[in-house]
Amino acid sequence: MWIGVVSLFPEMFDALTQQGVVGRAVEKQRISLEFWNPRDYATDRHRSVDDRPYGGGPGMLMKVDTLRHAISDARERAHQATGLVPTVIYLSPQGRKLDQKGAQALAAAGPLVVVAGRYEGIDERVVESDIDEEWSIGDYVLSGGELPAMVLIDAAARLVPGVLGHQDSAIEDSFNDGLLDCPHYTRPEVIDGKHVPDVLLSGNHAAIKRWRLKQSLGRTWQRRPDLLEGRTLDAEQQRLLNEFIEEHALSAR
Ligand SMILES: C[S@@+](CC[C@H](N)C(=O)[O-])C[C@H]1O[C@@H](n2cnc3c(N)ncnc32)[C@H](O)[C@@H]1O
């Protein structure tokens, strides 16, 4: 997966690319990340990258020419590196809210150019002319698009085949099949008098699989019932959820 990043603070991305899953993916060249800094295109004495908004008011906007130049070079490089036309994404609180389905779509898309905004954002005409999609990471406002860009890149990159050591771990993650993940346990067998559920020690893989699905369904029902709305459970899933609800009612008594 090829990703070009347009940012005034490319060094922030070291946090993403120098360790962990994405760091290893970059090292193994499963993910290629390249950076364009609008400041490198500034020609004035102060190397300015911001400009005043028409109509006045507080805050600045990203300077148009340096930003467009960076986007254009990133787009051209994407084509050169992959032979494909990239999707240019602007991280914005006004964009489509990122969820696991969105991350799956981005992981399967061709090359991406990801634009991190700063100040009060970017000129609307640049959005209209140079941006293909706007993505948000949630209904709150951050000071810049770098953290949102890293969130989006991480969420998509770990779904690229070969990026995760155990590909299954992505399959079983929360949201991948529309449910929350089941609870997990590691050693020791007893912590503060609390035991690992017997079934996980049984070695009975069918029973473990059934238990995990039951917990997934139950947790989703408890914590995120909205995820179950409009979803038709098959007979086995319904049975497991009923069992969970019954057990839950019994333990609540
Ligand atoms: C201070 S914000 C500008 C917010 C903008 N004035 C608004 O209210 O829509 C600066 C930059 O941070 C990024 N940003 C902030 N919150 C974000 C979010 N929830 N999702 C994605 N990007 C965000 C965007 O790139 C934005 O251009």
The ligand as a Gaussian input file, in Angstrom:
#p B3LYP/6-31G(d) Opt

LIG

0 1
 C       -8.471000      23.195000      14.373000
 S       -8.873000      22.072000      13.113000
 C       -9.920000      23.023000      12.075000
 C      -11.353000      22.744000      12.332000
 C      -12.286000      23.481000      11.398000
 N      -12.240000      24.894000      11.606000
 C      -13.694000      22.980000      11.641000
 O      -14.290000      23.366000      12.655000
 O      -14.195000      22.163000      10.858000
 C       -7.376000      21.946000      12.194000
 C       -7.216000      20.669000      11.383000
 O       -7.247000      19.560000      12.251000
 C       -7.762000      18.434000      11.580000
 N       -8.832000      17.861000      12.410000
 C       -9.291000      18.361000      13.588000
 N      -10.235000      17.590000      14.120000
 C      -10.382000      16.536000      13.282000
 C      -11.211000      15.384000      13.290000
 N      -12.097000      15.155000      14.247000
 N      -11.086000      14.497000      12.274000
 C      -10.212000      14.708000      11.279000
 N       -9.404000      15.796000      11.205000
 C       -9.484000      16.699000      12.194000
 C       -8.210000      18.894000      10.202000
 O       -7.222000      18.521000       9.252000
 C       -8.278000      20.404000      10.359000
 O       -8.000000      21.069000       9.163000

